[in-house]
């Protein structure tokens, strides 16, 4: 069989046909950009050419670009999105193709005049105005200085323009606003408590025909509330200055102590100050404040609380005569005018006098610290033991009088067994009245017990110090054998 004229059949032309089909399909596909579905509202107005508005683009705290609204395609609005046809094109993937609209027109809601309004076109990731996400498809008035963020982009757009379109500044800082709100709540709480107290007094008054004091009471409460507000206004604006003047008049230096606690969001400043005023119990007044802001804000809040505390004790704006009398305590050996040591059994007056003397010497810059030795500590321990025995003897005497009264009552009960029921009942009433101590006796016993505990603690403290300060006993020296001969 001959194979010379044998030829293979031709291959099918499927590849060429597929290529032609693909060329036809590609030629038929066309990309069309979505149209902007937005109609300007009735309040839309074209801005004047004399007014220059725009965005300052901020990234990582630095201004990297300025966008002028004068380059817009439409007359009354600016389109922001990812498409090249937008007036302001942003390339972040979280920004929609037509993201939002900036519309210029009259502010019909708040009557603030003509200006720009932000209108979100129901974007996927939304729009933030001053770090708060706005609702879609609502016109919201924006002012010069407001901050805008689109989608998840970290870039910040700040609106710049004429100063007439800026928002009015607050009279007080956010910290001062919180303080005013707290003061208002406290004032309302005090008023409610006064109303409850007056209501209970009115119920307990009984029948009072022709005597109605409601109007006078309301007038007095109103005047009292107004007086509190007026007094607070005198140091609310600059409490640090008022407090420094008070310290200068008293002759002391104003020293704040600071303590820093927490970290991050829980970071707080604790500021406190000791006031040069003693209470009736001999304790010095102090004021403190806790603030999550700066150190300066904590100082201002502490100064305000200190002024409030002094004002409550009627010391902040006292007369010069009273202040002069307080400064002249040295002439009276640091005793107050109404203090009398004859009736003082606890020694509190002497302690208050010593505190005043120490404070006055410290203000003059004199050293008031006393160096303790073993001999002085031994003397103090002896005086403490003596006072301790006196207090214990006084308590024992009071208890002995109580026991004698009870024994006398038992003897009376044994002698009066023949009395009738009425006499027994009357004596029983008298017994109960004698059995219970009077208020003066109870107060005296309570003061003596407190003094007894304080003396015991003071004795323990002095004994520990004396043990430390006691000199070491050296061994006796022995004579040498040569000297003895």
C-alpha positions in Angstrom: 0.0 0.0 0.0 1.5 3.4 -1.0 1.6 6.2 1.5 3.3 8.9 -0.5 0.1 10.8 -1.3 -1.4 10.5 2.2 -2.3 13.8 3.9 -3.6 14.5 7.3 -7.0 16.2 7.5 -7.0 19.9 8.4 -7.7 20.9 12.0 -11.0 22.6 12.9 -10.9 26.4 13.2 -12.6 26.6 16.6 -9.8 28.8 18.1 -10.3 31.5 15.5 -14.0 31.4 16.0 -13.6 31.8 19.8 -11.3 34.8 19.3 -13.7 36.5 17.0 -16.6 35.9 19.5 -14.5 37.4 22.4 -13.6 40.4 20.2 -17.3 41.0 19.5 -18.2 40.7 23.2 -15.5 43.1 24.3 -16.5 45.6 21.8 -20.1 45.6 23.1 -19.2 46.1 26.9 -19.2 49.8 28.0 -18.6 51.2 31.5 -21.1 53.9 32.5 -20.7 56.0 35.7 -23.7 56.2 38.0 -25.7 59.4 37.8 -26.0 61.7 40.8 -29.4 61.3 42.4 -29.7 64.7 44.1 -32.0 67.7 43.7 -31.1 70.9 45.4 -33.6 72.0 48.1 -35.8 75.1 47.9 -33.5 77.0 50.4 -30.5 76.6 48.1 -28.6 79.9 47.4 -25.5 80.4 45.4 -22.7 81.8 47.7 -21.2 85.2 47.0 -18.0 85.3 45.1 -16.5 87.6 47.8 -16.8 84.9 50.4 -14.0 82.3 50.4 -14.9 78.8 51.8 -12.9 75.6 51.7 -11.4 72.6 53.5 -8.1 72.3 55.3 -7.0 68.6 55.0 -5.2 67.5 58.1 -3.2 64.2 58.4 -1.2 63.2 61.5 -1.7 66.7 62.9 -0.3 68.5 59.9 -2.2 70.5 57.2 -1.3 68.8 53.9 -3.7 70.5 51.5 -6.3 73.3 51.1 -9.4 72.7 48.9 -11.3 75.8 47.7 -15.0 75.5 47.1 -14.8 78.0 44.3 -13.8 75.2 41.9 -17.1 73.4 42.2 -19.1 72.4 39.1 -22.6 73.2 40.4 -23.6 76.6 41.5 -25.0 75.9 45.0 -23.5 72.6 46.2 -20.2 70.6 46.3 -20.1 66.8 45.6 -17.7 64.7 47.7 -17.0 61.1 46.7 -14.6 58.6 45.1 -15.6 59.1 41.5 -13.4 61.4 39.3 -16.6 63.5 38.4 -16.9 64.6 42.1 -15.8 68.1 43.0 -13.7 66.7 45.9 -12.4 63.3 45.0 -11.2 61.1 47.9 -9.5 57.8 47.2 -10.1 55.9 50.5 -11.9 52.5 49.8 -14.5 53.1 52.5 -15.8 56.2 50.8 -18.8 55.8 48.5 -18.7 56.9 44.9 -21.2 59.7 45.7 -20.6 60.0 49.5 -22.2 63.3 50.6 -23.2 66.8 49.5 -22.2 70.2 50.8 -25.2 72.5 50.2 -25.1 76.3 50.6 -28.4 78.0 51.6 -30.5 79.7 54.3 -30.7 78.1 57.7 -34.5 77.8 58.1 -34.4 75.8 61.3 -32.0 77.8 63.6 -32.2 81.1 61.8 -28.4 81.5 61.7 -28.3 83.0 58.2 -26.8 81.6 55.1 -24.2 78.9 55.3 -23.1 75.4 54.3 -25.1 72.3 55.2 -23.8 68.7 55.1 -26.1 66.1 53.5 -25.0 62.4 53.6 -26.2 60.4 50.6 -26.9 57.2 52.6 -23.2 56.2 52.3 -22.1 52.8 53.5 -19.6 53.9 56.2 -21.3 57.3 57.0 -20.0 60.8 57.7 -18.8 62.2 61.1 -19.3 65.8 62.1 -17.2 66.8 65.1 -16.5 63.1 65.8 -20.2 62.2 65.8 -21.8 60.2 63.0 -24.7 62.1 61.4 -28.0 60.7 60.1 -28.2 60.1 56.4 -30.3 62.3 54.1 -30.7 65.2 56.5 -29.4 68.7 56.1 -27.2 69.7 59.1 -25.8 73.2 59.4 -22.0 73.4 59.7 -19.9 76.4 60.8 -16.4 77.6 60.3 -14.0 75.5 62.4 -16.2 72.3 62.4 -14.4 69.0 61.7 -15.6 66.4 59.1 -14.5 62.8 58.5 -15.7 60.7 55.6 -15.9 56.9 55.9 -13.0 55.2 57.6 -10.4 57.8 56.4 -8.1 59.2 59.0 -7.9 62.5 57.2 -9.7 65.4 58.9 -11.4 68.1 56.9 -11.8 71.5 58.7 -14.0 74.1 57.2 -12.4 77.5 56.9 -14.2 80.7 55.9 -15.1 84.2 57.2 -15.1 84.9 61.0 -18.8 85.9 60.8 -19.7 82.2 60.2 -18.0 80.9 63.4 -19.9 79.4 66.2 -20.2 81.4 69.4 -17.8 80.3 72.1 -19.0 79.1 75.5 -18.8 81.4 78.5 -17.3 78.6 80.6 -15.0 75.7 79.9 -16.3 72.1 80.0 -14.9 71.7 83.5 -16.5 74.8 84.7 -19.8 73.8 83.1 -19.7 70.5 85.0 -19.0 72.3 88.2 -21.9 74.6 87.7 -24.2 71.7 87.0 -23.1 70.0 90.1 -23.6 73.2 92.1 -27.1 73.5 90.7 -27.9 69.9 91.6 -26.6 70.4 95.1 -28.6 73.6 95.5 -31.8 71.9 94.3 -31.2 69.0 96.7 -30.8 71.5 99.6 -34.0 73.2 98.5 -35.9 69.9 98.5 -34.6 69.0 101.9 -35.7 72.5 103.2 -39.1 72.0 101.7 -39.5 68.6 103.3 -38.4 70.0 106.7 -40.8 72.9 106.4 -43.6 70.5 105.4 -42.9 68.3 108.5 -42.9 71.4 110.7 -46.1 72.6 109.2 -47.8 69.2 109.9 -46.5 69.3 113.5 -47.7 72.8 114.2 -51.3 71.7 114.6 -54.2 74.2 114.2 -53.2 77.8 113.8 -56.2 79.9 112.8 -55.4 83.2 111.2 -51.6 82.6 111.2 -50.1 81.7 107.8 -46.4 81.8 107.4 -46.1 80.2 104.0 -45.5 83.4 102.1 -42.9 84.6 104.7 -41.2 81.2 104.6 -41.0 81.1 100.8 -39.7 84.6 100.8 -37.0 83.7 103.3 -35.9 80.6 101.4 -35.8 82.6 98.2 -33.6 85.3 99.8 -31.3 82.6 101.3 -30.9 80.8 97.9 -30.2 84.1 96.2 -27.6 85.0 98.9 -25.8 81.6 98.4 -25.7 82.2 94.6 -24.4 85.8 95.1 -21.7 84.7 97.5 -20.5 82.0 95.1 -20.4 84.4 92.2 -17.8 86.4 94.1 -15.2 83.6 93.8 -16.5 81.4 91.0 -14.7 83.2 88.2 -11.2 83.1 89.8 -11.2 81.1 93.1 -7.4 80.8 93.1 -7.1 84.6 93.3 -9.6 84.9 96.1 -8.0 82.1 98.1 -4.5 83.6 97.7 -5.8 86.9 99.1 -7.3 85.1 102.1 -4.0 83.4 102.8 -2.1 86.7 102.5 -4.4 88.4 104.9 -4.1 85.6 107.4 -0.3 85.7 107.1 0.2 82.2 105.6 1.6 80.7 102.4 -0.8 78.9 100.1 0.6 75.4 99.4 -1.2 72.8 97.4 -0.3 69.1 97.5 -0.8 66.9 94.4 -1.1 63.2 94.0 -1.3 61.4 90.6 -3.3 58.2 90.3 -4.3 55.8 87.5 -3.1 55.7 83.9 -4.6 56.3 80.5 -8.4 56.9 80.7 -8.3 56.4 84.5 -5.7 59.0 85.1 -6.7 61.5 87.8 -5.1 64.3 89.8 -5.9 64.6 93.5 -5.2 68.1 94.8 -5.6 69.1 98.5 -4.8 72.1 100.7 -4.8 72.7 104.4 -6.6 75.8 105.5 -5.3 78.1 108.4 -8.6 77.7 110.3 -9.4 75.5 113.3 -12.8 74.0 114.0 -14.5 73.9 117.4 -12.9 70.4 118.0 -9.4 71.8 117.4 -9.0 70.2 114.0 -7.8 72.2 111.0 -10.0 72.5 108.0 -8.9 71.1 104.6 -10.2 71.0 101.1 -9.5 68.5 98.3 -10.6 67.8 94.7 -10.3 65.0 92.2 -10.1 65.9 88.6 -9.5 63.7 85.5 -8.3 66.7 83.5 -5.0 68.6 83.8 -3.1 69.5 87.0 -4.2 73.2 86.6 -7.9 72.2 86.5 -7.4 70.1 89.7 -5.8 73.1 91.4 -8.7 75.5 90.3 -11.3 73.0 91.5 -9.5 72.5 94.8 -9.3 76.3 95.3 -13.1 76.6 94.5 -13.9 73.9 97.2 -11.6 75.7 99.7 -13.4 79.0 99.1 -16.7 77.2 99.5 -15.6 75.6 102.7 -14.4 78.9 104.1 -17.6 80.7 103.0 -19.7 78.1 104.8 -17.9 78.9 108.0 -18.3 82.7 107.3 -14.5 83.2 107.1 -13.8 84.0 103.5 -15.3 87.5 103.5 -15.2 88.3 107.2 -14.7 91.8 108.4 -11.3 93.4 109.1 -12.1 93.7 112.7 -12.6 90.0 113.1 -9.4 89.2 111.1 -7.5 91.7 113.2 -8.7 90.1 116.4 -7.5 86.7 115.1 -4.1 88.1 114.3 -3.7 89.6 117.8 -4.0 86.2 119.5 -0.3 86.6 120.6 -1.3 89.4 122.9 -3.6 87.1 124.7 -1.0 84.3 124.9 -2.7 82.5 122.0 -6.0 82.0 124.0 -9.3 82.7 122.3 -11.5 85.3 123.9 -14.2 82.8 124.8 -11.9 80.1 126.2 -11.6 79.4 129.9 -9.2 76.8 131.2 -11.0 76.6 134.6 -13.9 74.5 133.2 -11.8 72.5 130.8 -11.1 69.0 132.1 -9.9 67.4 128.9 -7.0 69.8 128.1 -8.4 70.6 124.7 -8.1 74.3 125.2 -4.3 74.0 125.9 -3.9 71.8 122.8 -5.7 74.5 120.7 -3.5 77.2 122.2 -0.3 75.2 121.4 -1.4 74.6 117.8 -2.0 78.4 117.4 1.4 79.2 118.8 3.1 76.6 116.6 1.3 77.9 113.5 2.2 81.5 114.3 5.9 80.7 114.8 6.0 78.7 111.6 4.5 81.7 109.7 7.3 83.9 111.1 9.9 81.4 109.9 11.0 80.3 113.4 12.0 76.7 114.1 9.4 75.1 116.4 10.6 71.5 116.5 11.6 70.3 119.9 14.4 67.8 120.3 13.4 64.9 122.5 16.0 63.3 124.8 15.7 60.4 127.3 15.3 62.8 130.2 12.4 64.8 128.5 10.7 61.6 127.5 10.9 60.2 131.0 9.3 63.4 132.4 6.5 63.2 129.8 5.9 59.5 130.7 5.6 60.5 134.4 3.2 63.3 133.6 1.1 61.0 131.4 1.0 58.3 134.1 -0.2 61.0 136.6 -2.9 62.3 134.3 -3.9 58.7 133.5 -4.4 57.8 137.1 -6.4 61.0 137.7 -8.8 60.2 134.8 -9.2 56.6 136.0 -9.9 57.9 139.6 -12.5 60.3 138.2 -14.3 57.5 136.3 -14.2 55.3 139.3 -15.8 58.1 141.4 -18.6 58.5 139.0 -19.2 54.7 138.9 -19.1 54.6 142.7 -21.8 57.3 143.0 -24.0 55.3 140.6 -23.6 52.1 142.6 -24.4 53.9 145.9 -27.6 55.2 144.3 -28.6 51.7 143.2 -27.9 50.3 146.7 -30.0 53.0 148.3 -32.9 52.2 145.9 -32.7 48.5 146.8 -32.9 49.3 150.6 -35.9 51.6 149.9 -37.6 48.7 148.0 -37.0 46.3 150.9 -38.5 48.8 153.4 -41.6 49.7 151.4 -43.0 46.2 150.8 -46.2 47.1 152.6 -47.0 50.0 150.3 -50.0 49.8 148.0 -49.7 49.4 144.2 -50.0 53.1 143.4 -47.1 54.0 145.7 -45.0 51.2 144.3 -45.7 52.4 140.8 -44.7 56.0 141.6 -41.5 54.8 143.3 -40.8 52.7 140.3 -41.1 55.8 138.0 -38.7 57.6 140.4 -36.3 54.7 140.4 -36.1 54.7 136.6 -35.5 58.5 136.6 -32.6 58.1 139.1 -31.1 55.0 137.5 -30.4 56.6 134.2 -27.5 59.1 134.2 -28.2 62.7 133.1 -27.0 64.0 129.8 -24.2 66.0 131.6 -22.9 62.8 133.3 -23.0 60.8 130.1 -21.1 63.5 128.3 -18.5 63.7 131.0 -18.0 60.0 131.1 -17.7 59.9 127.3 -15.1 62.6 127.3 -13.1 60.9 130.1 -13.1 57.6 128.2 -11.8 59.2 125.1 -9.2 61.0 127.1 -8.2 57.7 128.8 -7.7 55.9 125.4 -5.7 58.9 124.1 -3.5 58.9 127.1 -2.8 55.1 126.8 -1.8 55.5 123.2 0.4 58.5 124.1 2.0 56.5 126.9 2.8 53.6 124.5 4.3 56.0 122.0 6.5 57.7 124.6 7.7 54.4 126.0 8.8 53.2 122.5 10.7 56.5 121.9 12.3 56.3 125.4 13.4 52.7 124.6 15.1 54.0 121.5 16.6 57.1 123.1 17.9 55.2 126.2 21.7 55.3 126.3 23.6 52.1 126.1 24.9 50.8 129.4 28.7 50.2 129.2 30.3 47.4 131.2 32.2 48.5 134.3 36.0 48.9 133.9 38.1 46.4 135.8 41.3 47.6 137.5 44.5 46.0 136.2 46.6 43.9 138.5 49.5 46.3 138.5 47.3 49.2 139.7 45.9 47.0 142.5 49.4 46.2 143.8 
